[in-house]
């Protein structure tokens, strides 16, 4: 996903779901609680704890752009770790 594209789309009043649907086909939005992932050099940690260390865009960007980035980061981490395994 283009970070600046998400920023521009949010400035044009698109919400995070519309932004993500622009970049990814057949997006399903769901929340998975209590997922632990294995991080090289750090061991196992919760997905939420891991994401606290991900700084992709400035926090001054609009909330919808930030939401799109968080959903994309969560989705990548879950897919990359095969649901945390």
C-alpha positions as a printed NumPy array, in Angstrom:
array([[  0.   ,   0.   ,   0.   ],
       [  1.223,   3.487,  -0.774],
       [  1.537,   5.441,   2.444],
       [  1.213,   8.8  ,   0.735],
       [ -1.647,   7.416,  -1.334],
       [ -3.452,   6.483,   1.883],
       [ -2.721,   9.959,   3.231],
       [ -4.145,  11.634,   0.117],
       [ -7.215,   9.42 ,   0.061],
       [ -7.895,  10.161,   3.729],
       [ -7.607,  13.877,   2.989],
       [-10.284,  13.311,   0.314],
       [-12.633,  11.907,   2.98 ],
       [-12.149,   8.197,   2.326],
       [-12.305,   5.976,   5.384],
       [ -9.739,   3.28 ,   6.12 ],
       [-11.879,   0.54 ,   4.574],
       [-12.219,   2.457,   1.301],
       [ -8.469,   3.153,   1.314],
       [ -7.579,  -0.51 ,   1.818],
       [-10.097,  -1.663,  -0.802],
       [ -8.285,   0.564,  -3.301],
       [ -5.028,  -1.357,  -2.852],
       [ -6.189,  -4.889,  -2.036],
       [ -8.838,  -7.069,  -3.709],
       [-11.563,  -8.815,  -1.746],
       [-10.69 ,  -7.336,   1.636],
       [-12.454,  -8.843,   4.645],
       [-12.28 ,  -6.938,   7.894],
       [-12.151,  -9.024,  11.051],
       [-10.482,  -8.715,  14.421],
       [ -8.469, -11.523,  15.925],
       [ -7.738, -11.2  ,  19.611],
       [ -4.873, -12.614,  21.647],
       [ -2.501, -13.525,  18.825],
       [  1.128, -14.067,  19.795],
       [  3.798, -13.936,  17.137],
       [  7.442, -14.986,  17.142],
       [  9.821, -12.102,  16.428],
       [ 13.433, -12.899,  15.546],
       [ 15.721, -11.734,  18.318],
       [ 12.848, -11.   ,  20.711],
       [ 10.943, -14.267,  21.06 ],
       [  7.191, -14.493,  21.41 ],
       [  5.077, -11.4  ,  22.026],
       [  1.534, -10.245,  21.487],
       [  0.714,  -8.774,  18.111],
       [ -0.39 ,  -5.548,  19.808],
       [  2.963,  -5.249,  21.622],
       [  4.843,  -5.822,  18.357],
       [  2.827,  -3.167,  16.551],
       [  3.733,  -0.546,  19.164],
       [  7.21 ,  -0.59 ,  17.6  ],
       [  6.003,  -0.05 ,  14.04 ],
       [  6.225,   3.584,  12.971],
       [  5.371,   3.816,   9.298],
       [  3.779,   7.257,   9.115],
       [  3.719,  10.412,  11.256],
       [  1.036,  10.558,  13.944],
       [  0.031,  13.97 ,  12.579],
       [ -1.661,  12.257,   9.608],
       [ -5.439,  11.886,   9.609],
       [ -6.963,   9.112,  11.696],
       [ -8.261,   7.214,   8.647],
       [ -4.78 ,   7.068,   7.08 ],
       [ -3.384,   5.839,  10.414],
       [ -6.115,   3.199,  10.693],
       [ -5.345,   1.962,   7.174],
       [ -1.656,   1.645,   8.072],
       [ -2.434,  -0.258,  11.29 ],
       [ -4.753,  -2.696,   9.525],
       [ -2.162,  -3.266,   6.785],
       [  0.625,  -3.819,   9.363],
       [ -1.505,  -6.235,  11.415],
       [ -2.521,  -8.137,   8.305],
       [  1.069,  -8.431,   7.129],
       [  2.311,  -9.645,  10.522],
       [ -0.464, -12.247,  10.82 ],
       [  0.105, -13.508,   7.261],
       [  3.917, -13.509,   7.552],
       [  3.831, -15.533,  10.787],
       [  1.074, -17.876,   9.544],
       [ -1.347, -16.687,  12.223],
       [  1.406, -16.471,  14.802],
       [  2.804, -19.984,  14.472]])
